Amino acid sequence: MTTSIASPAVVPPAAAPGPTAAIDTGRVAGLIHQLLVELGEDPAREGLTGTPDRVAAWWNAFLSPDGAATATCFTESQLGGQLVIVGGMSVWSLCEHHMLPMNLQVTAGYVPDGEVVGLSKFGRISQHFAGRLQVQERFTRQVAEYLGDVIGHEDVAVAVRGMHLCMSMRGVRMEEARTTTVHSGGRFGTDLVLSQQFLTLTTGLWGAR
């Protein structure tokens, strides 16, 4: 397992890569057809009939996810100093280095200050940033920075545990390898007790899966 820890104080914001134009599914299907031929397959044979169109449709759907949506916040004036952790979120993304899938287990934590974020939005935000060619490190930071913008302060932490097929089914082929990334902001970067609480509860959630 590899672990990287990033702080928003030292990592500058970056543009979110993604498709810059509408996807031409007809052209994509043609390219898949050509790829099958180059791989020694017959795209017209039983089993492959329609495959290029299906693959093109999948790429279009995957790279055109729903927006992160406006996160709904609810006023809770009596809250203060409470740690909120949302875990158990699993999203699929594509490694941009080999274009192979990676499964990302996401846990997010924050400290409410007068209002709380609607819980379903954590999953939508994760899905939004996963639906593109990605690297886990960037994904972790994007989710954390988006949540920070939503709640209006930097007391946010995001931990991601990834299973990468580019490491499991190619190269060293280590099926049990996992990569962990942690982005700690605000009090999570300065309050050792708060940070330890988040990491302890996060690893407990992962251990239960």
Contacts in CASP RR format, 6 or more apart in sequence:
PFRMAT RR
TARGET T0000
AUTHOR 0000-0000-0000
METHOD contacts of the structure
MODEL  1
MTTSIASPAVVPPAAAPGPTAAIDTGRVAGLIHQLLVELGEDPAREGLTG
TPDRVAAWWNAFLSPDGAATATCFTESQLGGQLVIVGGMSVWSLCEHHML
PMNLQVTAGYVPDGEVVGLSKFGRISQHFAGRLQVQERFTRQVAEYLGDV
IGHEDVAVAVRGMHLCMSMRGVRMEEARTTTVHSGGRFGTDLVLSQQFLT
LTTGLWGAR
1 177 0 8 1.000
1 178 0 8 1.000
1 179 0 8 1.000
1 180 0 8 1.000
2 179 0 8 1.000
2 180 0 8 1.000
3 180 0 8 1.000
3 181 0 8 1.000
3 182 0 8 1.000
4 137 0 8 1.000
4 180 0 8 1.000
4 181 0 8 1.000
4 182 0 8 1.000
5 181 0 8 1.000
5 182 0 8 1.000
5 183 0 8 1.000
5 184 0 8 1.000
6 137 0 8 1.000
6 140 0 8 1.000
6 141 0 8 1.000
6 181 0 8 1.000
6 182 0 8 1.000
6 183 0 8 1.000
6 184 0 8 1.000
7 183 0 8 1.000
7 184 0 8 1.000
7 185 0 8 1.000
7 189 0 8 1.000
8 141 0 8 1.000
8 144 0 8 1.000
8 145 0 8 1.000
8 154 0 8 1.000
8 183 0 8 1.000
8 185 0 8 1.000
8 186 0 8 1.000
9 185 0 8 1.000
11 141 0 8 1.000
13 145 0 8 1.000
14 138 0 8 1.000
14 141 0 8 1.000
16 129 0 8 1.000
16 132 0 8 1.000
16 142 0 8 1.000
17 96 0 8 1.000
17 132 0 8 1.000
17 133 0 8 1.000
17 134 0 8 1.000
17 138 0 8 1.000
18 63 0 8 1.000
18 132 0 8 1.000
18 133 0 8 1.000
19 63 0 8 1.000
19 64 0 8 1.000
19 132 0 8 1.000
23 59 0 8 1.000
23 60 0 8 1.000
23 63 0 8 1.000
23 64 0 8 1.000
25 53 0 8 1.000
25 56 0 8 1.000
25 57 0 8 1.000
25 59 0 8 1.000
25 60 0 8 1.000
26 53 0 8 1.000
26 56 0 8 1.000
28 52 0 8 1.000
28 55 0 8 1.000
28 56 0 8 1.000
28 59 0 8 1.000
28 60 0 8 1.000
29 52 0 8 1.000
29 53 0 8 1.000
29 55 0 8 1.000
29 56 0 8 1.000
30 52 0 8 1.000
30 56 0 8 1.000
32 51 0 8 1.000
32 52 0 8 1.000
32 55 0 8 1.000
32 56 0 8 1.000
33 43 0 8 1.000
33 52 0 8 1.000
36 42 0 8 1.000
36 43 0 8 1.000
36 48 0 8 1.000
36 51 0 8 1.000
36 52 0 8 1.000
37 43 0 8 1.000
41 48 0 8 1.000
42 48 0 8 1.000
43 49 0 8 1.000
43 51 0 8 1.000
43 52 0 8 1.000
62 94 0 8 1.000
62 131 0 8 1.000
63 131 0 8 1.000
63 132 0 8 1.000
65 127 0 8 1.000
65 128 0 8 1.000
65 130 0 8 1.000
65 131 0 8 1.000
65 132 0 8 1.000
66 124 0 8 1.000
66 127 0 8 1.000
66 128 0 8 1.000
67 124 0 8 1.000
67 128 0 8 1.000
68 121 0 8 1.000
68 124 0 8 1.000
68 125 0 8 1.000
68 128 0 8 1.000
68 129 0 8 1.000
68 146 0 8 1.000
69 121 0 8 1.000
69 124 0 8 1.000
69 128 0 8 1.000
71 117 0 8 1.000
71 118 0 8 1.000
71 121 0 8 1.000
71 125 0 8 1.000
71 150 0 8 1.000
72 117 0 8 1.000
72 118 0 8 1.000
72 121 0 8 1.000
73 115 0 8 1.000
73 116 0 8 1.000
73 117 0 8 1.000
73 118 0 8 1.000
73 150 0 8 1.000
73 151 0 8 1.000
74 115 0 8 1.000
74 116 0 8 1.000
74 118 0 8 1.000
75 114 0 8 1.000
75 115 0 8 1.000
76 112 0 8 1.000
76 114 0 8 1.000
76 115 0 8 1.000
76 116 0 8 1.000
77 114 0 8 1.000
79 112 0 8 1.000
79 113 0 8 1.000
79 114 0 8 1.000
79 115 0 8 1.000
79 116 0 8 1.000
80 111 0 8 1.000
80 112 0 8 1.000
80 113 0 8 1.000
80 114 0 8 1.000
81 111 0 8 1.000
81 112 0 8 1.000
82 111 0 8 1.000
82 112 0 8 1.000
83 109 0 8 1.000
83 111 0 8 1.000
83 194 0 8 1.000
83 197 0 8 1.000
83 198 0 8 1.000
84 109 0 8 1.000
84 110 0 8 1.000
84 111 0 8 1.000
84 112 0 8 1.000
84 116 0 8 1.000
85 107 0 8 1.000
85 108 0 8 1.000
85 109 0 8 1.000
85 198 0 8 1.000
85 201 0 8 1.000
85 202 0 8 1.000
85 205 0 8 1.000
86 107 0 8 1.000
86 108 0 8 1.000
86 109 0 8 1.000
86 119 0 8 1.000
86 122 0 8 1.000
86 123 0 8 1.000
87 106 0 8 1.000
87 107 0 8 1.000
87 108 0 8 1.000
87 122 0 8 1.000
87 202 0 8 1.000
87 205 0 8 1.000
88 105 0 8 1.000
88 106 0 8 1.000
88 107 0 8 1.000
88 205 0 8 1.000
88 209 0 8 1.000
89 105 0 8 1.000
89 106 0 8 1.000
89 107 0 8 1.000
89 108 0 8 1.000
89 122 0 8 1.000
89 123 0 8 1.000
89 126 0 8 1.000
90 103 0 8 1.000
90 104 0 8 1.000
90 105 0 8 1.000
90 106 0 8 1.000
91 103 0 8 1.000
91 104 0 8 1.000
91 106 0 8 1.000
91 123 0 8 1.000
91 126 0 8 1.000
91 127 0 8 1.000
91 130 0 8 1.000
91 131 0 8 1.000
92 101 0 8 1.000
92 102 0 8 1.000
92 103 0 8 1.000
92 104 0 8 1.000
92 130 0 8 1.000
93 101 0 8 1.000
93 102 0 8 1.000
93 104 0 8 1.000
93 130 0 8 1.000
93 131 0 8 1.000
93 132 0 8 1.000
93 134 0 8 1.000
93 136 0 8 1.000
93 139 0 8 1.000
94 100 0 8 1.000
94 101 0 8 1.000
94 102 0 8 1.000
94 131 0 8 1.000
94 132 0 8 1.000
94 133 0 8 1.000
94 134 0 8 1.000
95 101 0 8 1.000
95 102 0 8 1.000
95 133 0 8 1.000
95 134 0 8 1.000
95 135 0 8 1.000
95 164 0 8 1.000
95 165 0 8 1.000
95 166 0 8 1.000
96 133 0 8 1.000
96 134 0 8 1.000
96 135 0 8 1.000
97 135 0 8 1.000
97 166 0 8 1.000
98 166 0 8 1.000
98 170 0 8 1.000
99 133 0 8 1.000
100 164 0 8 1.000
100 165 0 8 1.000
100 166 0 8 1.000
100 169 0 8 1.000
100 170 0 8 1.000
101 165 0 8 1.000
102 134 0 8 1.000
102 136 0 8 1.000
102 162 0 8 1.000
102 163 0 8 1.000
102 164 0 8 1.000
102 165 0 8 1.000
102 166 0 8 1.000
103 162 0 8 1.000
103 163 0 8 1.000
104 126 0 8 1.000
104 130 0 8 1.000
104 136 0 8 1.000
104 139 0 8 1.000
104 160 0 8 1.000
104 161 0 8 1.000
104 162 0 8 1.000
105 160 0 8 1.000
105 161 0 8 1.000
105 162 0 8 1.000
105 206 0 8 1.000
105 209 0 8 1.000
106 122 0 8 1.000
106 123 0 8 1.000
106 126 0 8 1.000
106 143 0 8 1.000
106 158 0 8 1.000
106 159 0 8 1.000
106 160 0 8 1.000
107 158 0 8 1.000
107 159 0 8 1.000
107 160 0 8 1.000
107 202 0 8 1.000
107 205 0 8 1.000
107 206 0 8 1.000
108 122 0 8 1.000
108 126 0 8 1.000
108 143 0 8 1.000
108 144 0 8 1.000
108 147 0 8 1.000
108 156 0 8 1.000
108 157 0 8 1.000
108 158 0 8 1.000
108 159 0 8 1.000
109 156 0 8 1.000
109 157 0 8 1.000
109 158 0 8 1.000
109 188 0 8 1.000
109 198 0 8 1.000
110 117 0 8 1.000
110 147 0 8 1.000
110 148 0 8 1.000
110 151 0 8 1.000
110 155 0 8 1.000
110 156 0 8 1.000
110 157 0 8 1.000
111 155 0 8 1.000
111 187 0 8 1.000
111 194 0 8 1.000
112 151 0 8 1.000
113 151 0 8 1.000
113 153 0 8 1.000
113 155 0 8 1.000
115 151 0 8 1.000
117 147 0 8 1.000
117 150 0 8 1.000
117 151 0 8 1.000
121 150 0 8 1.000
122 147 0 8 1.000
125 143 0 8 1.000
125 146 0 8 1.000
125 147 0 8 1.000
126 143 0 8 1.000
129 139 0 8 1.000
129 142 0 8 1.000
129 143 0 8 1.000
129 146 0 8 1.000
130 139 0 8 1.000
136 160 0 8 1.000
136 162 0 8 1.000
136 164 0 8 1.000
136 179 0 8 1.000
136 181 0 8 1.000
137 181 0 8 1.000
139 160 0 8 1.000
140 158 0 8 1.000
140 159 0 8 1.000
140 160 0 8 1.000
140 181 0 8 1.000
140 182 0 8 1.000
140 183 0 8 1.000
141 183 0 8 1.000
143 158 0 8 1.000
143 160 0 8 1.000
143 183 0 8 1.000
144 156 0 8 1.000
144 157 0 8 1.000
144 158 0 8 1.000
144 183 0 8 1.000
144 185 0 8 1.000
147 156 0 8 1.000
147 158 0 8 1.000
148 154 0 8 1.000
148 156 0 8 1.000
153 186 0 8 1.000
154 185 0 8 1.000
154 186 0 8 1.000
155 185 0 8 1.000
155 186 0 8 1.000
155 187 0 8 1.000
155 188 0 8 1.000
156 183 0 8 1.000
156 185 0 8 1.000
156 186 0 8 1.000
156 188 0 8 1.000
157 182 0 8 1.000
157 183 0 8 1.000
157 184 0 8 1.000
157 185 0 8 1.000
157 188 0 8 1.000
157 189 0 8 1.000
157 195 0 8 1.000
157 198 0 8 1.000
158 182 0 8 1.000
158 183 0 8 1.000
159 180 0 8 1.000
159 181 0 8 1.000
159 182 0 8 1.000
159 183 0 8 1.000
159 198 0 8 1.000
159 199 0 8 1.000
159 202 0 8 1.000
160 180 0 8 1.000
160 181 0 8 1.000
160 182 0 8 1.000
161 178 0 8 1.000
161 179 0 8 1.000
161 180 0 8 1.000
161 206 0 8 1.000
162 178 0 8 1.000
162 179 0 8 1.000
162 180 0 8 1.000
163 177 0 8 1.000
163 178 0 8 1.000
164 177 0 8 1.000
164 179 0 8 1.000
167 173 0 8 1.000
167 174 0 8 1.000
167 177 0 8 1.000
167 179 0 8 1.000
168 174 0 8 1.000
168 175 0 8 1.000
168 177 0 8 1.000
169 175 0 8 1.000
182 199 0 8 1.000
184 195 0 8 1.000
184 198 0 8 1.000
187 194 0 8 1.000
188 194 0 8 1.000
188 195 0 8 1.000
188 198 0 8 1.000
189 195 0 8 1.000
END
